[in-house]
């Protein structure tokens, strides 16, 4: 459809350009109709793949750690009718997996579920029977009044002095999260309120440490919560719901793999990345080649490489030695022997070993050089952001009908993500098609076929990434409007092409390469919009008395006895996780009513307990 040109054209944006292109294609041929149908099916398939890898992450700060723990405690207490310390014991035993507890409740039954976790089936309640009788402690065999003894839910009763000494030893040993009864063959977990009361009376510092361990068990014993590995430590923890094989970004800016807590490394699996960084750090291949191809001089001990066929080698320090055995010799020799020296002949195995070491080193250098090249390119391209912002500022201030330059920032972000994927694809290929991990998983023919398939996709991605980088580095602030429009089309098109190639590479890795293997290897999924930035877990403290009755009513009578506690009002949680389904549904955050309300902790939670104990 033709349009008459107007004298004064309004500013043209990239969104209007795309809309005009869509309006021009009102009538579709059969081929275009098939292509449109194929693109729609591809979009639906991409959404399905993202749903399969669904995950949501949230940041647990030192203010919200207690609230997050109390929420899971409340669920278990209300459903099973347990006291708080029994609910905590159950959750710690099953690693704070509330859904798994509910599943095992149906499979194993209540009695077996409690017994395996160390919760007595019948709570002892014999305090009134011994009100006027002395208690004989079976540890020290002293007779003490009932007020100087404590009885656990399992029914075992010992004097407070013996209990206290036992608790102090266990806390010092780092077993304060699950302190078992000291009666022989008793697996019941001791009441944390009794531990708190007795230890506080003698060692208040250990009581605070005990409180801290109980609180941080929500992170240390929880498979879905991990500390942010930032250095210096930001004090945050990340909670993930859904697929734990994901890459997240903390509010401090640290990006890491949630499964192994190392830097984000997809498409490498965690095992591949750990082996790769060890190889790069130790330079093990170089050391291996030096070990195979050189011999230490018996005098100065420097490595010496033989450059001729004679087995008599001279070091630069002047020392002559035998290449076969490494022993020091004189210089008198013939083609077949050395005067005054005799050892075995040179064997064929040594030749094969040397050649294999050379091949392994060259193969490692091939992948490492390309990995480092793309990593260095990513570092250099990260500096482009400041330059591009300056170019955009100049372009927006000059007289031009093009005012929207969001396509430049979008293309730059796409370049960062695709360059990162391309960089980590080389360590993946090094281990995927080598003998270190999957030696017996594939036949040589299968390995060659899959390697060619992967390298074809890798080459296509590399080609288009370099093209996208070239267009983004252009000085478009000096271009005419037509030249800017042409650059815009290329950047938008290449951004879409690069994104599609990244998705295809990940599908090839997951479906064609890793899925048929006997050894399971999981990788974090590809995200078109980048890593999910975890949102903060917000707390709203309910001042109403009714909100805390369910927990207060189920607490043990020991909770009313004096002793330090960090537990205040029960918080009502509203979790705002950054969902990875990328559907654009907004999350409306509620403001926290009182930042300092509900009682505070007695210690700082900025660092893990095992770190703070060493300070």
C-alpha positions as CSV (number, residue, x, y, z in Angstrom):
1,X,0.0,0.0,0.0
2,X,1.5,3.3,-1.0
3,X,1.3,6.5,1.1
4,X,1.9,10.1,0.0
5,X,5.0,11.6,1.5
6,X,4.3,14.5,3.9
7,X,6.6,17.5,4.0
8,X,6.9,17.5,7.8
9,X,7.4,13.9,8.9
10,X,7.0,13.1,12.6
11,X,9.8,11.3,14.5
12,X,10.0,7.6,13.6
13,X,10.7,5.0,16.4
14,X,11.7,1.4,16.1
15,X,8.3,0.3,17.3
16,X,6.5,2.4,14.6
17,X,8.9,0.9,12.0
18,X,8.0,-2.6,13.1
19,X,4.2,-1.7,13.1
20,X,4.4,-0.3,9.6
21,X,6.2,-3.4,8.4
22,X,3.4,-5.5,9.8
23,X,0.7,-3.4,8.2
24,X,2.4,-3.7,4.8
25,X,2.0,-7.5,5.0
26,X,-1.8,-7.6,5.1
27,X,-2.1,-10.2,2.3
28,X,-0.1,-13.4,2.7
29,X,0.7,-15.9,0.1
30,X,0.6,-19.6,0.8
31,X,4.4,-19.7,1.6
32,X,4.1,-16.6,3.8
33,X,1.1,-18.2,5.6
34,X,3.1,-21.4,6.3
35,X,6.0,-19.3,7.5
36,X,3.7,-17.4,9.9
37,X,2.2,-20.6,11.2
38,X,5.7,-22.0,11.8
39,X,6.8,-18.9,13.7
40,X,3.7,-19.0,15.9
41,X,4.4,-22.7,16.7
42,X,8.0,-21.8,17.5
43,X,6.8,-19.1,19.9
44,X,4.5,-21.6,21.6
45,X,7.3,-24.2,21.8
46,X,9.6,-21.6,23.4
47,X,7.0,-20.7,26.0
48,X,6.5,-24.4,26.7
49,X,10.3,-24.9,27.2
50,X,10.4,-22.0,29.6
51,X,7.5,-23.4,31.6
52,X,9.4,-26.7,31.9
53,X,12.3,-24.8,33.6
54,X,10.1,-22.6,35.8
55,X,11.7,-21.0,38.8
56,X,11.2,-18.0,41.0
57,X,13.9,-16.5,43.3
58,X,13.7,-14.1,46.2
59,X,16.3,-12.5,48.5
60,X,16.3,-13.3,52.2
61,X,17.9,-10.5,54.1
62,X,18.9,-10.5,57.8
63,X,15.5,-8.8,58.5
64,X,13.4,-11.4,56.7
65,X,15.3,-14.6,57.6
66,X,13.4,-15.1,60.8
67,X,10.1,-14.4,59.0
68,X,10.8,-16.9,56.2
69,X,11.6,-19.6,58.7
70,X,8.6,-18.9,60.8
71,X,6.3,-19.2,57.8
72,X,7.4,-22.8,57.1
73,X,7.2,-23.6,60.9
74,X,3.6,-22.3,60.9
75,X,2.5,-24.5,58.0
76,X,3.8,-27.6,59.6
77,X,2.5,-26.7,63.1
78,X,-1.0,-26.0,61.8
79,X,-1.3,-29.1,59.7
80,X,0.3,-31.6,62.1
81,X,-0.6,-30.0,65.4
82,X,3.0,-29.9,66.6
83,X,4.9,-27.8,69.0
84,X,7.3,-25.4,67.5
85,X,10.5,-27.3,68.5
86,X,9.0,-30.5,67.1
87,X,8.1,-28.8,63.9
88,X,11.6,-27.4,63.6
89,X,13.1,-30.9,64.2
90,X,10.9,-32.3,61.5
91,X,11.8,-29.6,59.0
92,X,15.6,-29.8,59.7
93,X,15.5,-33.6,59.3
94,X,13.7,-33.2,55.9
95,X,15.8,-30.2,54.9
96,X,13.0,-27.6,55.2
97,X,11.1,-29.2,52.4
98,X,7.5,-28.7,53.4
99,X,6.0,-30.3,50.4
100,X,8.1,-33.4,50.8
101,X,6.9,-33.7,54.4
102,X,3.3,-33.6,53.3
103,X,4.0,-36.3,50.6
104,X,5.8,-38.6,53.1
105,X,3.0,-38.1,55.6
106,X,0.7,-40.0,53.1
107,X,3.4,-42.6,52.1
108,X,4.9,-43.4,55.5
109,X,2.2,-42.4,58.0
110,X,2.5,-40.1,61.0
111,X,4.2,-42.5,63.4
112,X,7.0,-43.5,61.0
113,X,7.5,-39.9,59.9
114,X,8.0,-38.7,63.4
115,X,10.2,-41.6,64.5
116,X,12.7,-41.1,61.7
117,X,12.9,-37.4,62.5
118,X,13.5,-38.0,66.2
119,X,10.2,-36.8,67.5
120,X,8.7,-39.0,70.3
121,X,5.3,-40.5,69.5
122,X,4.0,-39.9,73.0
123,X,5.0,-36.8,74.8
124,X,6.0,-37.2,78.5
125,X,3.8,-35.2,80.9
126,X,4.8,-36.4,84.3
127,X,5.9,-33.2,86.0
128,X,3.2,-33.4,88.7
129,X,4.0,-37.0,89.7
130,X,7.5,-36.1,91.0
131,X,6.7,-32.8,92.7
132,X,7.6,-34.0,96.2
133,X,10.1,-36.7,95.3
134,X,13.8,-36.4,94.6
135,X,15.1,-37.4,91.2
136,X,18.1,-39.7,90.8
137,X,20.3,-38.7,87.9
138,X,21.5,-41.7,86.0
139,X,24.6,-39.9,84.8
140,X,26.1,-38.5,88.1
141,X,23.9,-40.6,90.4
142,X,23.1,-37.6,92.6
143,X,19.7,-37.2,94.1
144,X,18.3,-33.7,93.2
145,X,15.0,-32.0,93.8
146,X,12.6,-32.0,90.8
147,X,13.3,-28.3,90.3
148,X,17.0,-29.1,89.6
149,X,16.2,-31.8,87.0
150,X,14.7,-31.6,83.5
151,X,12.7,-34.2,81.6
152,X,12.5,-34.4,77.8
153,X,9.5,-35.4,75.8
154,X,10.9,-38.9,75.4
155,X,10.6,-39.3,79.2
156,X,14.3,-39.3,80.2
157,X,15.1,-37.2,83.2
158,X,18.5,-36.0,84.3
159,X,19.9,-33.3,86.6
160,X,20.3,-29.8,85.1
161,X,24.1,-29.8,85.6
162,X,24.6,-33.0,83.5
163,X,22.2,-31.7,80.9
164,X,24.0,-28.3,80.8
165,X,27.4,-29.9,80.3
166,X,26.1,-32.1,77.6
167,X,24.5,-29.2,75.8
168,X,27.6,-27.1,76.0
169,X,29.7,-29.9,74.4
170,X,27.2,-30.4,71.6
171,X,27.0,-26.7,70.8
172,X,30.8,-26.5,70.7
173,X,30.9,-29.5,68.4
174,X,28.5,-27.7,66.0
175,X,25.6,-30.1,66.6
176,X,23.2,-27.6,68.1
177,X,20.6,-28.0,65.4
178,X,19.8,-31.5,66.3
179,X,20.8,-32.3,69.9
180,X,19.8,-35.8,70.7
181,X,18.8,-37.1,74.1
182,X,21.9,-38.4,76.0
183,X,20.1,-41.5,77.1
184,X,21.6,-44.6,75.4
185,X,19.8,-45.7,72.2
186,X,17.4,-42.8,72.4
187,X,17.0,-40.9,69.1
188,X,14.7,-38.2,70.4
189,X,15.7,-34.5,69.8
190,X,15.9,-32.4,72.9
191,X,13.6,-29.5,73.6
192,X,15.3,-26.3,72.3
193,X,13.6,-24.3,75.1
194,X,15.2,-26.4,77.8
195,X,18.6,-26.1,76.0
196,X,18.2,-22.4,75.8
197,X,17.2,-22.0,79.5
198,X,20.0,-24.2,80.9
199,X,22.8,-22.9,78.6
200,X,21.9,-19.3,79.2
201,X,22.2,-19.6,82.9
202,X,25.9,-20.7,82.6
203,X,27.1,-19.6,79.1
204,X,25.1,-16.7,77.6
205,X,27.6,-16.5,74.7
206,X,26.9,-20.1,73.8
207,X,23.2,-19.5,74.1
208,X,23.4,-16.8,71.4
209,X,25.4,-19.1,69.3
210,X,22.7,-21.8,69.7
211,X,20.0,-19.3,68.7
212,X,22.1,-18.3,65.6
213,X,22.5,-21.9,64.5
214,X,18.8,-22.6,64.9
215,X,18.0,-19.5,62.8
216,X,20.5,-20.2,60.1
217,X,19.5,-23.8,59.8
218,X,16.9,-22.5,57.4
219,X,19.7,-21.7,55.1
220,X,22.4,-24.3,56.0
221,X,20.0,-27.3,56.0
222,X,17.7,-26.1,53.1
223,X,18.2,-27.3,49.6
224,X,16.2,-24.4,48.2
225,X,18.1,-21.6,50.0
226,X,21.8,-20.7,49.7
227,X,24.0,-17.9,50.8
228,X,25.0,-15.3,48.1
229,X,28.6,-16.1,47.3
230,X,29.6,-12.4,46.9
231,X,32.9,-11.2,48.2
232,X,32.8,-9.3,50.5
233,X,29.6,-11.1,51.7
234,X,26.5,-9.0,51.3
235,X,24.6,-10.9,54.0
236,X,21.8,-12.1,51.7
237,X,20.6,-15.5,51.0
238,X,18.6,-16.6,47.8
239,X,15.5,-18.8,47.9
240,X,14.5,-20.5,44.7
241,X,11.2,-22.2,44.1
242,X,10.9,-24.5,41.1
243,X,13.9,-25.7,39.1
244,X,17.1,-25.4,41.3
245,X,19.3,-25.8,38.2
246,X,19.1,-22.1,37.5
247,X,21.3,-19.0,37.5
248,X,20.2,-16.1,39.6
249,X,21.2,-12.5,40.4
250,X,21.3,-11.2,43.9
251,X,20.2,-7.6,44.7
252,X,23.9,-6.9,45.3
253,X,24.6,-7.6,41.6
254,X,26.3,-11.0,42.1
255,X,25.4,-13.5,39.4
256,X,25.9,-17.2,40.3
257,X,24.7,-20.7,39.6
258,X,22.3,-21.7,42.4
259,X,23.2,-25.4,42.3
260,X,27.0,-25.0,42.9
261,X,27.3,-21.4,44.1
262,X,30.0,-20.7,41.5
263,X,29.8,-17.9,38.9
264,X,27.1,-18.4,36.2
265,X,28.5,-20.9,33.7
266,X,25.6,-22.2,31.5
267,X,25.7,-24.1,29.1
268,X,28.4,-25.9,31.1
269,X,27.2,-28.3,33.8
270,X,28.4,-27.8,37.3
271,X,30.9,-30.7,37.0
272,X,32.2,-29.4,33.8
273,X,32.8,-25.9,35.1
274,X,34.5,-27.1,38.3
275,X,36.9,-29.3,36.2
276,X,37.5,-26.4,33.8
277,X,38.4,-23.8,36.4
278,X,40.7,-26.3,38.1
279,X,42.4,-27.0,34.8
280,X,42.8,-23.3,34.1
281,X,44.0,-22.5,37.6
282,X,46.5,-25.3,37.9
283,X,47.6,-25.2,34.3
284,X,47.5,-29.0,34.6
285,X,47.9,-29.6,30.9
286,X,51.0,-27.5,30.6
287,X,52.5,-29.2,33.7
288,X,51.5,-32.6,32.2
289,X,53.3,-31.8,28.9
290,X,56.4,-30.6,30.8
291,X,56.4,-33.8,32.9
292,X,56.2,-36.0,29.8
293,X,58.6,-34.1,27.5
294,X,61.3,-32.9,29.8
295,X,63.7,-34.4,32.4
296,X,65.0,-32.5,35.5
297,X,68.7,-31.8,35.4
298,X,70.4,-33.8,38.3
299,X,72.5,-30.7,39.2
300,X,70.2,-27.5,38.9
301,X,66.9,-29.4,38.7
302,X,65.6,-27.3,35.8
303,X,63.5,-29.1,33.1
304,X,65.5,-30.0,30.0
305,X,63.9,-31.0,26.7
306,X,65.9,-33.2,24.3
307,X,66.2,-31.8,20.8
308,X,68.2,-34.6,19.2
309,X,68.4,-38.4,18.9
310,X,71.3,-38.9,21.2
311,X,70.4,-40.0,24.8
312,X,73.3,-38.0,26.2
313,X,71.8,-34.6,27.2
314,X,73.7,-31.5,28.4
315,X,72.0,-28.9,30.5
316,X,72.8,-25.2,30.1
317,X,74.4,-25.4,33.5
318,X,77.0,-27.8,32.0
319,X,75.9,-31.0,33.6
320,X,75.6,-34.0,31.3
321,X,73.1,-36.8,32.1
322,X,71.4,-39.8,30.6
323,X,68.0,-39.0,29.0
324,X,66.8,-42.6,29.6
325,X,67.3,-42.7,33.4
326,X,68.1,-39.1,34.3
327,X,71.4,-40.1,36.0
328,X,74.5,-37.8,35.8
329,X,77.2,-39.0,33.4
330,X,80.4,-37.9,31.8
331,X,80.6,-36.5,28.2
332,X,82.4,-39.5,26.6
333,X,79.9,-41.5,24.5
334,X,79.2,-43.3,21.3
335,X,76.0,-43.5,19.2
336,X,74.9,-46.5,21.2
337,X,76.4,-46.1,24.7
338,X,77.7,-43.7,27.3
339,X,81.1,-44.4,28.8
340,X,80.8,-45.8,32.3
341,X,77.0,-45.8,32.2
342,X,74.4,-48.5,31.2
343,X,70.5,-48.5,31.5
344,X,67.5,-49.7,29.5
345,X,66.8,-48.8,25.9
346,X,64.2,-46.2,24.9
347,X,60.8,-47.9,24.6
348,X,57.9,-47.4,22.2
349,X,55.5,-46.7,25.1
350,X,57.4,-43.5,25.9
351,X,56.9,-42.3,22.3
352,X,53.1,-42.9,22.4
353,X,52.9,-41.2,25.8
354,X,54.7,-38.2,24.5
355,X,52.5,-37.9,21.4
356,X,49.3,-38.3,23.5
357,X,50.5,-35.5,25.8
358,X,51.1,-33.2,22.9
359,X,47.6,-33.9,21.4
360,X,45.9,-33.3,24.7
361,X,47.8,-30.1,25.2
362,X,47.0,-28.8,21.7
363,X,43.3,-29.7,22.2
364,X,43.2,-27.9,25.5
365,X,44.9,-24.8,24.0
366,X,42.4,-24.8,21.1
367,X,39.4,-24.6,23.4
368,X,41.1,-22.4,26.0
369,X,42.2,-19.8,23.5
370,X,38.7,-19.4,22.1
371,X,37.2,-19.3,25.5
372,X,39.6,-16.6,26.6
373,X,39.1,-14.7,23.4
374,X,35.4,-14.4,23.8
375,X,35.8,-13.7,27.6
376,X,38.2,-10.8,26.7
377,X,35.7,-9.6,24.0
378,X,33.0,-9.6,26.6
379,X,35.1,-7.5,29.0
380,X,35.9,-5.0,26.2
381,X,32.3,-4.9,25.0
382,X,31.2,-4.1,28.5
383,X,32.9,-0.8,28.1
384,X,30.7,-0.1,25.1
385,X,27.7,0.7,27.3
386,X,29.2,4.1,28.4
387,X,30.2,5.0,24.9
388,X,26.9,4.0,23.4
389,X,25.0,6.1,26.0
390,X,27.1,9.1,24.9
391,X,26.3,8.4,21.2
392,X,22.6,8.1,22.0
393,X,22.7,11.4,23.9
394,X,24.3,13.1,20.9
395,X,21.8,11.5,18.4
396,X,18.8,12.6,20.5
397,X,19.9,16.2,20.6
398,X,20.5,16.6,16.9
399,X,17.8,17.4,14.4
400,X,16.5,14.1,13.3
401,X,13.1,12.4,12.9
402,X,14.5,9.3,14.8
403,X,14.2,9.8,18.5
404,X,13.9,6.3,19.8
405,X,17.2,4.5,20.3
406,X,16.1,1.7,22.6
407,X,17.1,-0.8,19.9
408,X,20.7,0.0,20.6
409,X,20.5,-0.8,24.3
410,X,18.4,-3.9,23.6
411,X,21.0,-5.1,21.0
412,X,23.8,-4.4,23.4
413,X,22.2,-6.5,26.2
414,X,21.6,-9.3,23.6
415,X,25.2,-9.1,22.7
416,X,26.3,-9.5,26.3
417,X,24.2,-12.6,26.8
418,X,25.1,-14.3,23.6
419,X,28.8,-13.5,24.0
420,X,28.7,-15.1,27.4
421,X,26.9,-18.2,26.1
422,X,29.4,-18.5,23.3
423,X,32.3,-18.1,25.7
424,X,31.1,-21.0,28.0
425,X,30.2,-23.2,25.0
426,X,33.9,-24.0,24.5
427,X,34.6,-25.5,28.0
428,X,31.4,-27.4,27.4
429,X,32.6,-28.8,24.1
430,X,36.0,-29.6,25.6
431,X,34.5,-32.0,28.1
432,X,31.5,-33.1,26.0
433,X,33.6,-34.5,23.2
434,X,36.6,-35.5,25.3
435,X,37.5,-38.6,27.3
436,X,37.5,-37.0,30.8
437,X,33.8,-37.5,31.6
438,X,32.0,-39.3,28.8
439,X,34.7,-41.7,27.6
440,X,32.4,-44.7,27.7
441,X,29.1,-42.9,27.0
442,X,29.5,-42.6,23.2
443,X,31.1,-44.6,20.4
444,X,33.7,-42.7,18.3
445,X,31.2,-42.4,15.4
446,X,28.5,-41.0,17.7
447,X,31.0,-38.5,19.2
448,X,32.1,-37.3,15.8
449,X,28.5,-36.9,14.6
450,X,27.4,-35.0,17.6
451,X,30.5,-32.9,17.6
452,X,29.9,-31.8,14.0
453,X,26.2,-31.0,14.9
454,X,27.2,-28.8,17.8
455,X,30.1,-27.1,16.1
456,X,27.9,-26.1,13.2
457,X,25.5,-24.4,15.5
458,X,28.4,-22.8,17.5
459,X,29.9,-21.5,14.3
460,X,26.6,-19.9,13.2
461,X,26.2,-18.3,16.5
462,X,29.8,-17.0,16.5
463,X,29.4,-15.5,13.0
464,X,26.2,-13.6,13.9
465,X,27.5,-12.4,17.3
466,X,30.5,-10.9,15.6
467,X,28.3,-9.2,13.1
468,X,26.1,-7.8,15.8
469,X,29.1,-6.5,17.6
470,X,30.3,-4.8,14.5
471,X,27.1,-2.9,13.9
472,X,26.9,-1.8,17.6
473,X,30.4,-0.4,17.4
474,X,29.6,2.0,14.5
475,X,29.5,5.7,15.2
476,X,25.8,6.0,14.3
477,X,25.6,9.5,15.9
478,X,27.3,10.8,12.7
479,X,25.0,8.9,10.4
480,X,22.2,10.3,8.3
481,X,18.6,9.2,9.0
482,X,18.7,6.6,6.2
483,X,22.0,5.2,7.5
484,X,20.6,5.0,11.1
485,X,17.5,3.3,9.8
486,X,19.6,0.7,8.0
487,X,21.7,0.1,11.1
488,X,18.6,-0.2,13.2
489,X,17.2,-2.9,10.9
490,X,20.4,-4.9,11.0
491,X,20.7,-4.6,14.8
492,X,17.1,-5.7,15.4
493,X,17.3,-8.5,12.9
494,X,20.7,-9.8,14.3
495,X,19.4,-9.6,17.8
496,X,16.5,-11.8,17.0
497,X,18.8,-14.2,15.0
498,X,21.3,-14.5,17.8
499,X,18.5,-15.1,20.3
500,X,17.1,-17.9,18.2
501,X,20.5,-19.5,17.6
502,X,21.1,-19.5,21.4
503,X,17.8,-21.2,22.0
504,X,18.6,-23.8,19.3
505,X,22.0,-24.5,20.8
506,X,20.5,-25.1,24.2
507,X,17.9,-27.4,22.7
508,X,20.6,-29.3,20.9
509,X,22.6,-29.6,24.2
510,X,19.7,-30.7,26.3
511,X,17.9,-33.0,23.8
512,X,20.6,-34.4,21.5
513,X,23.8,-34.3,23.7
514,X,23.0,-34.6,27.4
515,X,19.6,-36.4,27.4
516,X,20.9,-39.8,25.8
517,X,23.7,-40.1,28.4
518,X,23.6,-42.5,31.2
519,X,25.3,-40.0,33.6
520,X,22.8,-37.2,34.3
521,X,24.1,-33.7,33.6
522,X,21.8,-30.7,34.2
523,X,22.4,-27.2,32.9
524,X,20.7,-23.9,33.7
525,X,18.2,-23.0,30.9
526,X,18.7,-20.1,28.5
527,X,16.9,-16.9,29.3
528,X,16.2,-14.5,26.5
529,X,15.8,-11.6,28.9
530,X,18.9,-12.5,31.0
531,X,19.3,-13.9,34.4
532,X,16.4,-13.6,36.9
533,X,17.1,-10.9,39.4
534,X,15.9,-12.1,42.8
535,X,13.4,-9.7,44.5
536,X,13.4,-9.1,48.2
537,X,11.2,-11.0,50.6
538,X,9.0,-8.4,52.1
539,X,7.5,-8.7,55.6
540,X,4.3,-7.1,56.9
541,X,4.1,-7.4,60.7
542,X,0.5,-8.0,62.0
543,X,-0.1,-6.2,65.2
544,X,-3.4,-8.0,65.8
545,X,-3.4,-10.4,68.7
546,X,-5.3,-13.1,66.7
547,X,-2.4,-13.4,64.2
548,X,-0.1,-14.8,66.7
549,X,-2.4,-17.1,68.7
550,X,-1.9,-20.1,66.5
551,X,1.8,-20.2,67.3
552,X,1.6,-19.0,70.9
553,X,-1.0,-21.6,71.7
554,X,1.2,-24.5,70.4
555,X,4.4,-23.5,72.1
556,X,5.7,-25.6,75.0
557,X,5.4,-24.4,78.6
558,X,9.2,-24.0,78.7
559,X,8.8,-21.0,76.4
560,X,7.4,-18.9,79.2
561,X,10.5,-19.4,81.4
562,X,13.1,-16.7,81.4
563,X,15.8,-16.7,78.8
564,X,16.8,-14.8,75.7
565,X,14.8,-15.2,72.6
566,X,14.8,-13.7,69.1
567,X,11.3,-14.6,68.3
568,X,8.8,-11.7,68.2
569,X,5.4,-11.4,66.6
570,X,4.5,-13.8,63.9
571,X,5.0,-12.1,60.5
572,X,2.6,-12.4,57.7
573,X,4.7,-13.0,54.5
574,X,4.1,-11.9,51.0
575,X,6.7,-13.3,48.6
576,X,7.5,-11.3,45.5
577,X,9.7,-13.7,43.5
578,X,11.0,-12.8,40.1
579,X,9.3,-15.5,38.0
580,X,11.2,-16.9,35.1
581,X,8.2,-17.5,32.9
582,X,8.7,-14.0,31.5
583,X,5.0,-13.5,30.9
584,X,5.1,-9.9,32.2
585,X,2.6,-10.3,35.0
586,X,3.3,-7.5,37.5
587,X,3.9,-8.2,41.1
588,X,2.5,-5.5,43.4
589,X,4.7,-5.2,46.5
590,X,3.2,-4.3,49.9
591,X,5.1,-1.9,52.0
592,X,6.5,-3.1,55.4
593,X,4.6,-1.4,58.2
594,X,7.3,-1.2,60.8
595,X,10.9,-1.8,59.8
596,X,12.0,-2.3,63.4
597,X,8.9,-4.0,64.8
598,X,8.4,-7.5,66.0
599,X,11.5,-7.9,68.0
600,X,15.1,-7.9,66.7
601,X,17.9,-10.5,66.7
602,X,20.5,-10.6,69.4
603,X,23.3,-10.9,66.9
604,X,24.3,-9.7,63.4
605,X,23.4,-11.9,60.5
606,X,25.6,-10.3,57.9
607,X,27.9,-13.4,57.8
608,X,27.3,-17.1,58.3
609,X,27.9,-18.6,61.7
610,X,31.0,-20.5,60.9
611,X,32.6,-17.3,59.6
612,X,31.6,-15.1,62.5
613,X,32.8,-17.6,65.1
614,X,36.3,-17.1,63.7
615,X,36.3,-13.3,63.9
